[in-house]
């Protein structure tokens, strides 16, 4: 009878530097594999490919600011879903929550733009965006708390409802009629446009998300509410045993999650796009799930995982245009890198050891 060659066992928690060393080794190995794939498929120099990816994300000041803007928005949505994920409430509805926050912002800009001064209009926009996102997140939380519905399906389906709501109001507000789009809202008056800081329109978004990252880290790790979220995530029975009102925690946490998604919608519509479409969220609601998971639900770690995904996305687009390659080639490289990064988490949590007597057969079978 043959013994198994390897034995799989769970590791004790690794020191942070050891875990990041494994991740760094995975990235280097991924780059080596990508180099072989690049040479085999295109004949291009992989070093030139990597240099072009870097240039695409950080080559000019304009590209740097675009990268920071994309990083901040993705990080904002990732931070939004993290409290729910720590509670093991799988909020897959961030895309819809961002959209309704953006829709509420656009409604304020269109309906109140010529009636209120900016110093009143912008606070109204903030309140409406946060409230819209909170309501959209609170609905599935209420049903989960009261009737234990499946939150994954519920939040996923609400994305489609939010998309159709936006599609409906785009037709209602379209300019000009029959164009099928709203266009730039209040372009002549700039009513409801968020203020520009330091001559750079993306600066406000970056600053808001930077502050939010620190606040959410403190909230999740040092507050009573953060402790309750962790206990509910570990065991609902234990939470109830120690006197935590689980239903209240679920609803409260999802109200927060939805409100932060609404904030992302506000930053998109009021801060950078100044319009609303069904693609305003840009898939960030789904990408945020990967960002949060890869960072182990740590807000500070999400800065690096968000930066990695944004860098890969912008770099892939640059190599496709410069080397006249199929857009899918950039996605292939991105997929390889993500495969190694996600796969390395297995070796952080588990270890493979050579079994004693591996390869030896029982004498009866000789």
RAUR-V786457 format. One record per pair of residues at least 4 apart in sequence whose ideal C-beta (glycine too) atoms are under 7 Angstrom apart, sorted by the first residue. I is the first residue (numbers start at 0). GAP is how many residues later the second one is. D is the distance in whole Angstrom. If there is no record, write none. Layout:
BEGIN
i=I gap=GAP d=D
i=I gap=GAP d=D
END
This chain:
BEGIN
i=0 gap=361 d=4
i=0 gap=364 d=6
i=1 gap=359 d=6
i=2 gap=352 d=6
i=2 gap=354 d=6
i=2 gap=355 d=6
i=2 gap=357 d=7
i=3 gap=351 d=6
i=4 gap=350 d=6
i=4 gap=353 d=5
i=4 gap=354 d=7
i=5 gap=346 d=5
i=5 gap=347 d=7
i=5 gap=348 d=6
i=5 gap=349 d=6
i=6 gap=346 d=5
i=6 gap=348 d=5
i=7 gap=342 d=6
i=7 gap=344 d=6
i=8 gap=341 d=7
i=8 gap=342 d=6
i=8 gap=344 d=7
i=9 gap=339 d=7
i=9 gap=340 d=6
i=10 gap=338 d=6
i=10 gap=339 d=6
i=10 gap=340 d=5
i=13 gap=4 d=4
i=13 gap=5 d=5
i=13 gap=334 d=6
i=15 gap=4 d=6
i=16 gap=4 d=6
i=17 gap=4 d=7
i=18 gap=4 d=7
i=18 gap=329 d=5
i=19 gap=4 d=6
i=20 gap=4 d=6
i=21 gap=4 d=6
i=21 gap=322 d=5
i=21 gap=325 d=6
i=21 gap=326 d=6
i=22 gap=4 d=7
i=22 gap=318 d=7
i=22 gap=321 d=6
i=23 gap=4 d=7
i=24 gap=4 d=6
i=25 gap=4 d=6
i=25 gap=314 d=5
i=25 gap=315 d=6
i=25 gap=317 d=7
i=25 gap=318 d=4
i=26 gap=4 d=7
i=26 gap=313 d=7
i=26 gap=314 d=7
i=27 gap=4 d=7
i=28 gap=4 d=6
i=28 gap=311 d=6
i=29 gap=4 d=6
i=29 gap=306 d=6
i=29 gap=307 d=4
i=29 gap=310 d=4
i=29 gap=311 d=7
i=30 gap=4 d=6
i=31 gap=4 d=7
i=32 gap=4 d=6
i=32 gap=303 d=6
i=33 gap=4 d=6
i=33 gap=12 d=7
i=33 gap=299 d=5
i=33 gap=302 d=5
i=33 gap=303 d=7
i=34 gap=4 d=6
i=34 gap=11 d=4
i=35 gap=4 d=6
i=36 gap=4 d=6
i=36 gap=295 d=7
i=36 gap=299 d=7
i=37 gap=4 d=6
i=37 gap=6 d=6
i=37 gap=8 d=4
i=37 gap=11 d=5
i=38 gap=4 d=7
i=38 gap=7 d=6
i=41 gap=283 d=6
i=41 gap=287 d=7
i=43 gap=4 d=6
i=43 gap=5 d=6
i=43 gap=279 d=6
i=45 gap=4 d=6
i=46 gap=4 d=6
i=47 gap=4 d=6
i=48 gap=4 d=7
i=48 gap=270 d=6
i=49 gap=4 d=7
i=50 gap=4 d=6
i=51 gap=4 d=6
i=51 gap=266 d=5
i=51 gap=267 d=5
i=51 gap=270 d=5
i=52 gap=4 d=7
i=52 gap=262 d=3
i=52 gap=265 d=6
i=52 gap=266 d=6
i=53 gap=4 d=6
i=53 gap=261 d=7
i=54 gap=4 d=4
i=54 gap=263 d=6
i=55 gap=7 d=7
i=55 gap=258 d=5
i=55 gap=259 d=5
i=55 gap=261 d=6
i=55 gap=262 d=3
i=56 gap=6 d=6
i=56 gap=10 d=5
i=56 gap=254 d=5
i=56 gap=257 d=4
i=56 gap=258 d=5
i=57 gap=5 d=6
i=57 gap=6 d=5
i=57 gap=9 d=7
i=58 gap=4 d=5
i=60 gap=4 d=6
i=61 gap=4 d=6
i=62 gap=4 d=6
i=63 gap=4 d=6
i=64 gap=4 d=6
i=64 gap=135 d=6
i=64 gap=137 d=5
i=65 gap=4 d=6
i=66 gap=4 d=6
i=66 gap=243 d=6
i=66 gap=247 d=6
i=67 gap=4 d=6
i=67 gap=134 d=6
i=67 gap=138 d=5
i=68 gap=4 d=6
i=68 gap=133 d=4
i=68 gap=136 d=6
i=68 gap=203 d=6
i=69 gap=4 d=6
i=69 gap=240 d=5
i=70 gap=4 d=6
i=70 gap=235 d=5
i=70 gap=236 d=5
i=70 gap=239 d=5
i=71 gap=4 d=6
i=71 gap=133 d=5
i=71 gap=134 d=5
i=71 gap=137 d=4
i=72 gap=4 d=7
i=72 gap=132 d=7
i=72 gap=191 d=6
i=72 gap=194 d=6
i=72 gap=195 d=7
i=72 gap=211 d=6
i=73 gap=4 d=6
i=73 gap=210 d=5
i=73 gap=213 d=6
i=73 gap=214 d=7
i=73 gap=217 d=6
i=73 gap=232 d=5
i=73 gap=235 d=7
i=73 gap=236 d=6
i=74 gap=4 d=6
i=74 gap=134 d=5
i=74 gap=138 d=7
i=74 gap=227 d=6
i=74 gap=228 d=6
i=74 gap=231 d=4
i=75 gap=4 d=7
i=75 gap=133 d=5
i=75 gap=136 d=7
i=75 gap=184 d=7
i=75 gap=187 d=7
i=75 gap=188 d=4
i=75 gap=191 d=7
i=76 gap=4 d=7
i=76 gap=17 d=5
i=76 gap=21 d=6
i=76 gap=184 d=6
i=76 gap=187 d=5
i=76 gap=207 d=5
i=76 gap=208 d=6
i=76 gap=211 d=4
i=77 gap=4 d=7
i=77 gap=210 d=4
i=77 gap=213 d=4
i=77 gap=214 d=5
i=77 gap=224 d=5
i=77 gap=228 d=6
i=78 gap=133 d=6
i=78 gap=134 d=6
i=78 gap=137 d=5
i=78 gap=181 d=6
i=78 gap=220 d=6
i=78 gap=223 d=7
i=79 gap=14 d=6
i=79 gap=177 d=5
i=79 gap=180 d=3
i=79 gap=181 d=5
i=79 gap=184 d=7
i=80 gap=4 d=6
i=80 gap=10 d=5
i=80 gap=13 d=5
i=80 gap=176 d=6
i=80 gap=207 d=5
i=80 gap=208 d=7
i=80 gap=211 d=6
i=81 gap=4 d=6
i=81 gap=210 d=5
i=81 gap=215 d=5
i=81 gap=217 d=7
i=82 gap=4 d=7
i=82 gap=137 d=7
i=82 gap=146 d=6
i=82 gap=170 d=5
i=82 gap=173 d=6
i=82 gap=174 d=6
i=83 gap=5 d=4
i=83 gap=7 d=4
i=83 gap=169 d=6
i=83 gap=170 d=6
i=83 gap=173 d=5
i=84 gap=5 d=7
i=84 gap=207 d=6
i=84 gap=212 d=6
i=85 gap=134 d=7
i=85 gap=143 d=5
i=85 gap=144 d=6
i=85 gap=147 d=5
i=85 gap=211 d=5
i=86 gap=142 d=5
i=86 gap=145 d=5
i=86 gap=146 d=5
i=86 gap=163 d=7
i=86 gap=166 d=5
i=87 gap=145 d=5
i=88 gap=55 d=7
i=88 gap=62 d=5
i=88 gap=161 d=6
i=88 gap=164 d=7
i=88 gap=165 d=7
i=89 gap=61 d=6
i=89 gap=62 d=5
i=90 gap=46 d=7
i=90 gap=60 d=7
i=90 gap=64 d=5
i=90 gap=163 d=7
i=90 gap=166 d=6
i=91 gap=60 d=6
i=91 gap=63 d=5
i=91 gap=64 d=5
i=91 gap=197 d=7
i=92 gap=4 d=6
i=92 gap=47 d=7
i=92 gap=62 d=3
i=92 gap=63 d=6
i=92 gap=65 d=5
i=92 gap=66 d=6
i=93 gap=4 d=6
i=93 gap=167 d=5
i=93 gap=191 d=3
i=93 gap=194 d=6
i=94 gap=4 d=7
i=94 gap=64 d=5
i=94 gap=186 d=5
i=94 gap=190 d=3
i=94 gap=191 d=6
i=95 gap=4 d=6
i=95 gap=40 d=6
i=95 gap=62 d=5
i=95 gap=63 d=4
i=95 gap=65 d=7
i=95 gap=66 d=3
i=95 gap=67 d=7
i=96 gap=4 d=6
i=96 gap=36 d=5
i=96 gap=39 d=5
i=96 gap=40 d=5
i=96 gap=161 d=5
i=96 gap=164 d=3
i=96 gap=165 d=6
i=97 gap=4 d=6
i=97 gap=163 d=5
i=97 gap=166 d=5
i=97 gap=167 d=5
i=97 gap=183 d=4
i=97 gap=186 d=7
i=97 gap=187 d=6
i=98 gap=4 d=6
i=98 gap=63 d=4
i=98 gap=64 d=6
i=98 gap=67 d=5
i=98 gap=166 d=7
i=98 gap=181 d=6
i=98 gap=182 d=5
i=99 gap=4 d=6
i=99 gap=32 d=5
i=99 gap=33 d=6
i=99 gap=36 d=5
i=99 gap=62 d=5
i=99 gap=65 d=7
i=99 gap=162 d=7
i=99 gap=165 d=7
i=100 gap=4 d=7
i=100 gap=28 d=4
i=100 gap=31 d=5
i=100 gap=32 d=4
i=100 gap=160 d=6
i=100 gap=161 d=3
i=100 gap=162 d=7
i=100 gap=163 d=7
i=100 gap=164 d=3
i=100 gap=165 d=6
i=101 gap=4 d=6
i=101 gap=163 d=3
i=101 gap=166 d=6
i=101 gap=167 d=4
i=101 gap=174 d=5
i=101 gap=178 d=5
i=102 gap=4 d=6
i=102 gap=29 d=7
i=102 gap=62 d=6
i=102 gap=63 d=5
i=102 gap=66 d=6
i=102 gap=173 d=6
i=103 gap=4 d=7
i=103 gap=24 d=4
i=103 gap=25 d=5
i=103 gap=28 d=4
i=104 gap=4 d=6
i=104 gap=20 d=5
i=104 gap=23 d=7
i=104 gap=24 d=5
i=104 gap=160 d=6
i=104 gap=161 d=5
i=104 gap=164 d=4
i=104 gap=165 d=5
i=105 gap=4 d=6
i=105 gap=79 d=6
i=105 gap=163 d=5
i=105 gap=170 d=4
i=106 gap=4 d=6
i=107 gap=4 d=5
i=107 gap=13 d=7
i=107 gap=16 d=6
i=107 gap=17 d=4
i=107 gap=20 d=5
i=107 gap=84 d=6
i=108 gap=4 d=5
i=108 gap=16 d=7
i=108 gap=76 d=5
i=108 gap=77 d=6
i=108 gap=82 d=6
i=108 gap=83 d=4
i=109 gap=63 d=6
i=109 gap=75 d=6
i=111 gap=4 d=5
i=111 gap=9 d=6
i=111 gap=12 d=7
i=112 gap=8 d=7
i=112 gap=73 d=5
i=112 gap=76 d=7
i=112 gap=78 d=4
i=112 gap=79 d=5
i=113 gap=77 d=7
i=115 gap=4 d=5
i=115 gap=5 d=4
i=115 gap=8 d=7
i=116 gap=4 d=7
i=117 gap=4 d=6
i=117 gap=73 d=6
i=119 gap=4 d=6
i=120 gap=4 d=6
i=120 gap=70 d=6
i=120 gap=71 d=5
i=121 gap=4 d=7
i=121 gap=70 d=7
i=121 gap=72 d=7
i=122 gap=4 d=6
i=123 gap=4 d=6
i=124 gap=4 d=6
i=124 gap=67 d=6
i=124 gap=141 d=6
i=124 gap=145 d=6
i=125 gap=4 d=6
i=125 gap=140 d=6
i=126 gap=4 d=6
i=127 gap=4 d=6
i=128 gap=4 d=6
i=128 gap=133 d=4
i=128 gap=134 d=6
i=128 gap=136 d=6
i=128 gap=137 d=4
i=129 gap=4 d=6
i=129 gap=129 d=4
i=129 gap=132 d=5
i=129 gap=133 d=6
i=130 gap=4 d=6
i=131 gap=4 d=6
i=131 gap=130 d=5
i=132 gap=4 d=6
i=132 gap=125 d=4
i=132 gap=126 d=5
i=132 gap=128 d=5
i=132 gap=129 d=2
i=132 gap=132 d=7
i=133 gap=4 d=6
i=133 gap=121 d=5
i=133 gap=124 d=5
i=133 gap=125 d=4
i=133 gap=128 d=7
i=134 gap=4 d=7
i=134 gap=123 d=7
i=135 gap=22 d=6
i=135 gap=26 d=7
i=135 gap=122 d=5
i=136 gap=4 d=6
i=136 gap=117 d=4
i=136 gap=118 d=6
i=136 gap=120 d=5
i=136 gap=121 d=2
i=136 gap=124 d=7
i=137 gap=4 d=6
i=137 gap=113 d=6
i=137 gap=116 d=6
i=137 gap=117 d=5
i=137 gap=120 d=6
i=138 gap=4 d=7
i=138 gap=19 d=7
i=139 gap=4 d=6
i=139 gap=11 d=5
i=139 gap=14 d=4
i=139 gap=15 d=5
i=139 gap=18 d=7
i=139 gap=114 d=7
i=140 gap=4 d=6
i=140 gap=109 d=5
i=140 gap=110 d=5
i=140 gap=113 d=3
i=141 gap=4 d=6
i=141 gap=109 d=6
i=142 gap=4 d=6
i=142 gap=6 d=4
i=142 gap=11 d=6
i=143 gap=4 d=6
i=143 gap=5 d=5
i=143 gap=7 d=5
i=143 gap=106 d=6
i=144 gap=102 d=4
i=144 gap=105 d=5
i=144 gap=106 d=6
i=148 gap=5 d=5
i=149 gap=4 d=6
i=150 gap=4 d=6
i=151 gap=4 d=6
i=152 gap=4 d=6
i=153 gap=4 d=7
i=156 gap=4 d=7
i=157 gap=4 d=6
i=158 gap=4 d=6
i=159 gap=4 d=6
i=160 gap=4 d=6
i=161 gap=4 d=7
i=162 gap=4 d=6
i=162 gap=115 d=5
i=163 gap=4 d=6
i=164 gap=4 d=7
i=165 gap=4 d=6
i=165 gap=110 d=6
i=165 gap=112 d=5
i=166 gap=111 d=5
i=167 gap=4 d=7
i=168 gap=4 d=6
i=169 gap=4 d=6
i=169 gap=11 d=7
i=169 gap=12 d=6
i=169 gap=106 d=7
i=169 gap=107 d=7
i=172 gap=9 d=5
i=173 gap=5 d=5
i=173 gap=6 d=6
i=173 gap=7 d=6
i=173 gap=8 d=6
i=174 gap=4 d=7
i=174 gap=7 d=6
i=174 gap=8 d=5
i=180 gap=96 d=7
i=181 gap=93 d=5
i=181 gap=94 d=6
i=182 gap=92 d=6
i=183 gap=90 d=5
i=183 gap=91 d=6
i=184 gap=89 d=5
i=184 gap=90 d=6
i=185 gap=4 d=6
i=185 gap=5 d=4
i=185 gap=6 d=6
i=185 gap=7 d=7
i=191 gap=78 d=6
i=192 gap=77 d=7
i=192 gap=81 d=6
i=193 gap=10 d=6
i=193 gap=76 d=5
i=193 gap=77 d=4
i=194 gap=9 d=6
i=195 gap=4 d=7
i=195 gap=5 d=5
i=196 gap=6 d=4
i=196 gap=7 d=5
i=196 gap=10 d=7
i=197 gap=5 d=5
i=200 gap=70 d=7
i=200 gap=71 d=7
i=201 gap=4 d=6
i=201 gap=70 d=7
i=202 gap=4 d=6
i=203 gap=4 d=6
i=203 gap=67 d=6
i=204 gap=4 d=6
i=204 gap=62 d=5
i=204 gap=66 d=5
i=204 gap=67 d=7
i=205 gap=4 d=6
i=206 gap=4 d=6
i=207 gap=4 d=6
i=207 gap=59 d=7
i=208 gap=4 d=6
i=210 gap=4 d=6
i=211 gap=4 d=6
i=212 gap=4 d=6
i=212 gap=86 d=5
i=212 gap=87 d=7
i=212 gap=90 d=7
i=213 gap=4 d=7
i=214 gap=4 d=6
i=215 gap=4 d=6
i=215 gap=83 d=5
i=216 gap=4 d=6
i=216 gap=82 d=4
i=216 gap=83 d=6
i=217 gap=4 d=5
i=217 gap=5 d=7
i=218 gap=4 d=5
i=218 gap=6 d=7
i=218 gap=7 d=5
i=219 gap=6 d=4
i=219 gap=9 d=7
i=219 gap=79 d=7
i=220 gap=5 d=6
i=221 gap=4 d=7
i=222 gap=4 d=7
i=223 gap=4 d=6
i=224 gap=4 d=7
i=225 gap=4 d=7
i=226 gap=4 d=6
i=227 gap=4 d=6
i=227 gap=16 d=5
i=227 gap=21 d=5
i=228 gap=4 d=6
i=228 gap=20 d=7
i=228 gap=24 d=6
i=229 gap=4 d=6
i=230 gap=7 d=6
i=230 gap=8 d=5
i=230 gap=11 d=7
i=230 gap=13 d=6
i=231 gap=4 d=6
i=231 gap=7 d=5
i=231 gap=12 d=7
i=231 gap=14 d=6
i=231 gap=17 d=5
i=233 gap=4 d=6
i=234 gap=4 d=6
i=235 gap=4 d=6
i=235 gap=10 d=6
i=236 gap=4 d=6
i=237 gap=4 d=6
i=238 gap=5 d=4
i=238 gap=7 d=5
i=239 gap=4 d=7
i=239 gap=6 d=6
i=243 gap=5 d=6
i=244 gap=4 d=7
i=245 gap=4 d=6
i=246 gap=4 d=7
i=247 gap=4 d=6
i=248 gap=4 d=6
i=249 gap=4 d=6
i=250 gap=4 d=6
i=251 gap=4 d=7
i=252 gap=4 d=6
i=253 gap=4 d=6
i=254 gap=4 d=6
i=255 gap=4 d=6
i=256 gap=4 d=7
i=257 gap=4 d=6
i=258 gap=4 d=7
i=260 gap=4 d=7
i=261 gap=4 d=7
i=262 gap=4 d=6
i=263 gap=4 d=6
i=264 gap=4 d=6
i=265 gap=4 d=5
i=266 gap=4 d=4
i=267 gap=4 d=6
i=267 gap=5 d=5
i=267 gap=12 d=6
i=268 gap=4 d=6
i=268 gap=5 d=7
i=268 gap=7 d=5
i=268 gap=11 d=7
i=272 gap=7 d=6
i=275 gap=4 d=6
i=280 gap=4 d=6
i=282 gap=4 d=6
i=283 gap=4 d=6
i=286 gap=4 d=6
i=286 gap=22 d=6
i=287 gap=4 d=6
i=288 gap=4 d=6
i=289 gap=4 d=6
i=290 gap=4 d=6
i=290 gap=11 d=6
i=290 gap=14 d=5
i=290 gap=15 d=5
i=290 gap=18 d=6
i=291 gap=5 d=6
i=291 gap=10 d=6
i=293 gap=11 d=4
i=293 gap=47 d=7
i=293 gap=48 d=7
i=294 gap=6 d=3
i=294 gap=7 d=4
i=294 gap=10 d=5
i=295 gap=5 d=6
i=297 gap=4 d=7
i=300 gap=4 d=6
i=301 gap=4 d=6
i=302 gap=4 d=6
i=303 gap=4 d=6
i=304 gap=4 d=7
i=305 gap=4 d=6
i=306 gap=4 d=6
i=307 gap=4 d=6
i=308 gap=4 d=6
i=309 gap=4 d=6
i=310 gap=4 d=6
i=311 gap=4 d=6
i=311 gap=22 d=5
i=311 gap=25 d=6
i=312 gap=4 d=7
i=313 gap=4 d=7
i=314 gap=4 d=7
i=315 gap=4 d=6
i=315 gap=14 d=3
i=315 gap=15 d=6
i=315 gap=17 d=7
i=315 gap=18 d=5
i=316 gap=4 d=7
i=316 gap=13 d=7
i=317 gap=4 d=6
i=318 gap=4 d=6
i=318 gap=6 d=6
i=318 gap=11 d=6
i=319 gap=5 d=5
i=319 gap=7 d=5
i=319 gap=9 d=7
i=319 gap=10 d=5
i=324 gap=4 d=4
i=326 gap=4 d=7
i=327 gap=4 d=6
i=328 gap=4 d=7
i=329 gap=4 d=6
i=330 gap=4 d=6
i=331 gap=4 d=7
i=332 gap=4 d=6
i=333 gap=4 d=6
i=334 gap=4 d=6
i=335 gap=4 d=7
i=336 gap=4 d=6
i=337 gap=4 d=6
i=338 gap=4 d=6
i=339 gap=4 d=6
i=343 gap=4 d=7
i=344 gap=4 d=6
i=345 gap=4 d=6
i=353 gap=4 d=6
i=360 gap=4 d=5
i=360 gap=5 d=6
END
